[in-house]
């Protein structure tokens, strides 16, 4: 069993979280801003408050940290590298984007177009952020330069 490098995991998780948050802010705050504004207006709701924006950013940070943790947990089984990072990104994307957008579109809370665009941008957000985080994370090595292992 591989020894988790907790320091690198935290660093890589922070990088993943920051990139995910920035990309999500660009996508939702700029590219999809009018769609979200139209959806809120159609429901007779006010524009997003600062508290709501902070809540979305906190959710992005948590998603980034948890995504990187899942990557670290999957490495011994799936191997290190971009393929595993993108596999984990795909799993996180399914639960984080379509599973959130489809019910809202089905209930006509948001348009199908907005849901589709958010999902397509979401796969880019999580994919790019996971590739960056995975590139930073490395397992602990022993003095001989080999990855340390422990027996169960």
Secondary structure, DSSP 8 states (H G I E B T S, - for coil): -B---HHHHHHHHHHHHHHHHHHHHHIIIIISHHHHHHHHHHTT-----HHHHHHHHHHHHHHHHHHHHHHHHHHHHH-SSHHHHHHHHHHHHIIIIIHHHHHHHHTTSS-HHHHHHHHHHHHHHHHHHHHHHHHH----B-TTSSB-B---
